[in-house]
Amino acid sequence: MENFLRSKEYWQVVFEGIQELEVVTAVTEVQRKEIEGLRLKDLKAKNYLFQAIDRSILENILCKDTSKHIWDSMKKKYQGSARAKRQQLQALCLEFETL
């Protein structure tokens, strides 16, 4: 997924996130357009992430605001400890055997 997002030039938005500007009255038109461009990239990246994620997991991440938050939560979920990975492997082996 990372390679796909890199090829679409959305990885920077996912990796670094977008910073919301606090209420500032002196935002220039150029800055406003840049912010809108980043928000659009973030929405597109979120769309790609939603398409790639299984429906059962999708319900857990719908409350996330940005693609960075989604990516970080997925990384945390699937990058678990060795014990968690071993348990997942055992569960998959059991599921395979039952099939």
N, CA, C and O of each residue as an XYZ file, in Angstrom:
396
protein
N       0.831     -1.192      0.000
C       0.000      0.000      0.000
C       0.872      1.250      0.000
O       0.555      2.249     -0.646
N       1.964      1.172      0.730
C       2.865      2.322      0.764
C       3.390      2.640     -0.628
O       3.448      3.806     -1.018
N       3.768      1.625     -1.371
C       4.273      1.847     -2.728
C       3.201      2.459     -3.625
O       3.488      3.332     -4.443
N       1.974      1.996     -3.465
C       0.882      2.535     -4.262
C       0.672      4.016     -3.956
O       0.525      4.835     -4.863
N       0.660      4.347     -2.661
C       0.474      5.748     -2.284
C       1.644      6.613     -2.726
O       1.462      7.781     -3.070
N       2.850      6.041     -2.719
C       4.005      6.788     -3.231
C       3.858      7.051     -4.726
O       4.178      8.139     -5.206
N       3.374      6.050     -5.457
C       3.237      6.227     -6.903
C       2.176      7.270     -7.250
O       2.269      7.936     -8.281
N       1.184      7.407     -6.402
C       0.143      8.417     -6.614
C       0.514      9.770     -6.012
O      -0.256     10.727     -6.103
N       1.701      9.848     -5.393
C       2.219     11.063     -4.770
C       1.373     11.528     -3.584
O       1.209     12.728     -3.365
N       0.833     10.563     -2.815
C       0.065     10.871     -1.619
C       0.787     10.434     -0.352
O       0.294     10.675      0.750
N       1.942      9.798     -0.489
C       2.608      9.250      0.679
C       3.022     10.332      1.671
O       2.940     10.118      2.881
N       3.459     11.471      1.190
C       3.886     12.545      2.085
C       2.733     12.981      2.987
O       2.937     13.251      4.170
N       1.546     13.049      2.442
C       0.375     13.446      3.224
C       0.064     12.386      4.282
O      -0.288     12.717      5.414
N       0.195     11.101      3.904
C      -0.091     10.026      4.845
C       0.987      9.955      5.919
O       0.677      9.784      7.098
N       2.237     10.084      5.524
C       3.351      9.933      6.456
C       3.466     11.122      7.408
O       3.642     10.940      8.612
N       3.368     12.323      6.876
C       3.542     13.522      7.700
C       2.228     14.078      8.225
O       2.205     14.730      9.270
N       1.151     13.833      7.523
C      -0.140     14.382      7.913
C      -0.276     15.819      7.446
O       0.670     16.420      6.936
N      -1.456     16.349      7.628
C      -1.676     17.756      7.298
C      -1.922     18.498      8.600
O      -2.578     17.988      9.509
N      -1.401     19.676      8.673
C      -1.573     20.475      9.873
C      -2.716     21.445      9.650
O      -2.730     22.229      8.702
N      -3.667     21.361     10.557
C      -4.780     22.289     10.489
C      -4.323     23.636     11.024
O      -3.767     23.730     12.118
N      -4.560     24.650     10.256
C      -4.222     25.987     10.734
C      -5.291     26.444     11.709
O      -6.489     26.290     11.468
N      -4.836     26.999     12.794
C      -5.786     27.545     13.744
C      -6.405     28.785     13.112
O      -5.939     29.281     12.087
N      -7.428     29.255     13.727
C      -8.146     30.395     13.161
C      -7.202     31.593     13.073
O      -6.864     32.233     14.069
N      -6.799     31.860     11.846
C      -5.894     32.973     11.588
C      -6.575     33.856     10.549
O      -7.052     33.372      9.523
N      -6.614     35.115     10.821
C      -7.310     36.018      9.902
C      -6.429     36.415      8.733
O      -6.939     36.820      7.688
N      -5.113     36.308      8.888
C      -4.203     36.784      7.849
C      -3.641     35.622      7.020
O      -2.426     35.466      6.895
N      -4.540     34.814      6.459
C      -4.110     33.736      5.582
C      -4.185     34.245      4.148
O      -5.225     34.723      3.694
N      -3.080     34.132      3.458
C      -3.068     34.623      2.086
C      -3.790     33.635      1.178
O      -4.050     32.494      1.559
N      -4.101     34.084      0.001
C      -4.803     33.251     -0.973
C      -3.939     32.062     -1.383
O      -4.457     30.966     -1.602
N      -2.644     32.268     -1.486
C      -1.727     31.183     -1.853
C      -1.719     30.110     -0.767
O      -1.766     28.917     -1.068
N      -1.660     30.534      0.487
C      -1.685     29.580      1.602
C      -3.005     28.832      1.647
O      -3.031     27.630      1.914
N      -4.087     29.524      1.390
C      -5.410     28.901      1.401
C      -5.497     27.832      0.307
O      -6.031     26.749      0.545
N      -4.984     28.123     -0.875
C      -5.009     27.147     -1.966
C      -4.121     25.950     -1.651
O      -4.462     24.813     -1.979
N      -2.982     26.208     -1.014
C      -2.077     25.119     -0.634
C      -2.743     24.200      0.398
O      -2.623     22.978      0.314
N      -3.434     24.787      1.359
C      -4.138     24.010      2.375
C      -5.244     23.176      1.735
O      -5.414     22.002      2.064
N      -5.986     23.781      0.829
C      -7.054     23.046      0.155
C      -6.495     21.907     -0.689
O      -7.100     20.839     -0.774
N      -5.341     22.134     -1.315
C      -4.690     21.077     -2.087
C      -4.263     19.915     -1.205
O      -4.416     18.754     -1.584
N      -3.727     20.226     -0.028
C      -3.333     19.168      0.912
C      -4.545     18.412      1.433
O      -4.500     17.192      1.591
N      -5.626     19.132      1.700
C      -6.851     18.457      2.165
C      -7.400     17.530      1.086
O      -7.867     16.432      1.390
N      -7.345     17.961     -0.160
C      -7.811     17.117     -1.248
C      -6.939     15.866     -1.381
O      -7.456     14.766     -1.578
N      -5.622     16.033     -1.273
C      -4.730     14.879     -1.309
C      -5.021     13.931     -0.155
O      -4.999     12.712     -0.327
N      -5.294     14.488      1.020
C      -5.605     13.664      2.178
C      -6.891     12.872      1.955
O      -6.960     11.691      2.295
N      -7.893     13.506      1.394
C      -9.148     12.809      1.110
C      -8.945     11.688      0.097
O      -9.523     10.610      0.234
N      -8.132     11.942     -0.909
C      -7.862     10.900     -1.904
C      -7.094      9.742     -1.285
O      -7.371      8.580     -1.582
N      -6.132     10.053     -0.428
C      -5.374      9.000      0.253
C      -6.292      8.191      1.163
O      -6.181      6.966      1.217
N      -7.198      8.857      1.877
C      -8.160      8.144      2.720
C      -9.027      7.227      1.880
O      -9.328      6.108      2.293
N      -9.426      7.683      0.722
C     -10.241      6.864     -0.169
C      -9.495      5.592     -0.570
O     -10.070      4.504     -0.540
N      -8.233      5.718     -0.942
C      -7.439      4.540     -1.301
C      -7.277      3.603     -0.108
O      -7.339      2.385     -0.269
N      -7.070      4.153      1.078
C      -6.936      3.312      2.270
C      -8.241      2.578      2.566
O      -8.224      1.393      2.902
N      -9.363      3.267      2.446
C     -10.652      2.623      2.685
C     -10.901      1.491      1.692
O     -11.467      0.461      2.059
N     -10.488      1.669      0.456
C     -10.679      0.632     -0.549
C      -9.824     -0.593     -0.268
O     -10.206     -1.708     -0.624
N      -8.673     -0.401      0.364
C      -7.740     -1.502      0.586
C      -8.004     -2.258      1.887
O      -7.483     -3.357      2.078
N      -8.798     -1.689      2.770
C      -8.999     -2.263      4.091
C     -10.246     -3.136      4.099
O     -11.260     -2.801      3.487
N     -10.154     -4.264      4.805
C     -11.272     -5.184      4.936
C     -12.443     -4.518      5.652
O     -12.250     -3.656      6.510
N     -13.646     -4.921      5.294
C     -14.846     -4.286      5.826
C     -14.944     -4.420      7.347
O     -15.408     -3.496      8.014
N     -14.514     -5.551      7.900
C     -14.608     -5.740      9.351
C     -13.695     -4.770     10.096
O     -14.016     -4.355     11.210
N     -12.571     -4.408      9.502
C     -11.639     -3.472     10.124
C     -12.062     -2.035      9.836
O     -11.778     -1.124     10.613
N     -12.726     -1.851      8.736
C     -13.125     -0.512      8.313
C     -13.979      0.183      9.370
O     -13.874      1.395      9.556
N     -14.816     -0.574     10.055
C     -15.690      0.019     11.069
C     -14.886      0.626     12.220
O     -15.346      1.567     12.866
N     -13.689      0.093     12.480
C     -12.872      0.604     13.577
C     -12.181      1.911     13.239
O     -11.832      2.673     14.140
N     -11.979      2.184     11.969
C     -11.205      3.368     11.595
C     -12.042      4.474     10.958
O     -11.497      5.503     10.561
N     -13.328      4.283     10.856
C     -14.167      5.317     10.245
C     -14.169      6.617     11.045
O     -14.435      7.685     10.494
N     -13.878      6.532     12.328
C     -13.900      7.739     13.159
C     -12.609      8.553     13.031
O     -12.524      9.652     13.579
N     -11.611      8.039     12.323
C     -10.343      8.754     12.171
C     -10.521      9.911     11.190
O     -11.224      9.793     10.187
N      -9.867     11.031     11.504
C     -10.057     12.251     10.719
C      -9.193     12.312      9.462
O      -9.667     12.711      8.399
N      -7.933     11.918      9.584
C      -7.016     12.082      8.462
C      -6.418     10.744      8.065
O      -6.518      9.758      8.796
N      -5.800     10.728      6.907
C      -5.158      9.506      6.428
C      -3.981      9.122      7.323
O      -3.677      7.938      7.465
N      -3.322     10.101      7.921
C      -2.221      9.795      8.846
C      -2.734      9.048     10.064
O      -2.109      8.084     10.504
N      -3.865      9.479     10.618
C      -4.441      8.789     11.765
C      -4.832      7.359     11.398
O      -4.620      6.439     12.188
N      -5.389      7.171     10.228
C      -5.754      5.830      9.769
C      -4.508      4.969      9.635
O      -4.469      3.837     10.116
N      -3.488      5.516      8.977
C      -2.257      4.759      8.753
C      -1.603      4.380     10.081
O      -1.165      3.243     10.257
N      -1.539      5.329     11.010
C      -0.916      5.061     12.310
C      -1.683      3.997     13.089
O      -1.072      3.135     13.721
N      -3.012      4.046     13.054
C      -3.790      3.047     13.787
C      -3.643      1.665     13.161
O      -3.590      0.662     13.873
N      -3.577      1.607     11.840
C      -3.383      0.311     11.178
C      -1.983     -0.223     11.446
O      -1.803     -1.425     11.642
N      -1.005      0.652     11.456
C       0.364      0.239     11.737
C       0.461     -0.303     13.158
O       1.116     -1.316     13.402
N      -0.188      0.371     14.079
C      -0.172     -0.071     15.473
C      -0.867     -1.416     15.621
O      -0.407     -2.278     16.369
N      -1.971     -1.594     14.913
C      -2.742     -2.840     15.022
C      -1.975     -4.023     14.455
O      -1.987     -5.102     15.048
N      -1.317     -3.847     13.337
C      -0.693     -4.974     12.651
C       0.796     -5.108     12.904
O       1.423     -6.027     12.377
N       1.371     -4.238     13.680
C       2.794     -4.310     13.932
C       3.057     -4.812     15.350
O       4.109     -4.536     15.925
N       2.120     -5.533     15.898
C       2.168     -5.962     17.291
C       3.415     -6.716     17.702
O       4.348     -6.890     16.919
N       3.410     -7.148     18.921
C       4.556     -7.844     19.488
C       4.687     -9.238     18.878
O       3.811     -9.691     18.142
N       5.787     -9.908     19.193
C       6.030    -11.252     18.679
C       4.954    -12.211     19.171
O       4.533    -13.109     18.441
N       4.514    -12.018     20.405
C       3.467    -12.891     20.954
C       2.158    -12.727     20.178
O       1.493    -13.712     19.858
N       1.793    -11.480     19.878
C       0.565    -11.235     19.128
C       0.665    -11.813     17.720
O      -0.305    -12.366     17.203
N       1.833    -11.687     17.104
C       2.019    -12.248     15.761
C       1.914    -13.767     15.799
O       1.336    -14.374     14.897
N       2.465    -14.381     16.833
C       2.404    -15.829     16.964
C       0.950    -16.274     17.144
O       0.543    -17.286     16.573
N       0.172    -15.539     17.922
C      -1.232    -15.866     18.119
C      -2.018    -15.719     16.816
O      -2.890    -16.535     16.518
N      -1.707    -14.681     16.045
C      -2.375    -14.513     14.756
C      -2.034    -15.652     13.822
O      -2.901    -16.146     13.101
N      -0.782    -16.077     13.823
C      -0.353    -17.185     12.987
C      -1.056    -18.470     13.397
O      -1.482    -19.234     12.530
N      -1.190    -18.728     14.680
C      -1.889    -19.914     15.148
C      -3.358    -19.879     14.743
O      -3.920    -20.898     14.340
N      -3.968    -18.722     14.848
C      -5.376    -18.588     14.457
C      -5.540    -18.844     12.966
O      -6.494    -19.500     12.549
N      -4.616    -18.330     12.163
C      -4.689    -18.559     10.720
C      -4.463    -20.027     10.378
O      -5.119    -20.564      9.485
N      -3.533    -20.682     11.086
C      -3.292    -22.113     10.860
C      -4.530    -22.919     11.205
O      -4.890    -23.845     10.478
N      -5.182    -22.580     12.303
C      -6.393    -23.273     12.695
C      -7.498    -23.063     11.657
O      -8.211    -24.000     11.296
N      -7.626    -21.848     11.193
C      -8.636    -21.555     10.162
C      -8.336    -22.329      8.881
O      -9.248    -22.852      8.240
N      -7.077    -22.402      8.514
C      -6.673    -23.153      7.313
C      -6.993    -24.631      7.464
O      -7.473    -25.266      6.526
N      -6.725    -25.181      8.651
C      -6.986    -26.604      8.898
C      -8.460    -26.907      8.844
O      -8.852    -27.968      8.359
N      -9.295    -25.998      9.331
C     -10.730    -26.229      9.287
C     -11.292    -26.163      7.874
O     -12.310    -26.784      7.571
N     -10.625    -25.412      7.020
C     -11.062    -25.355      5.616
C     -10.714    -26.651      4.921
O     -10.995    -26.810      3.734
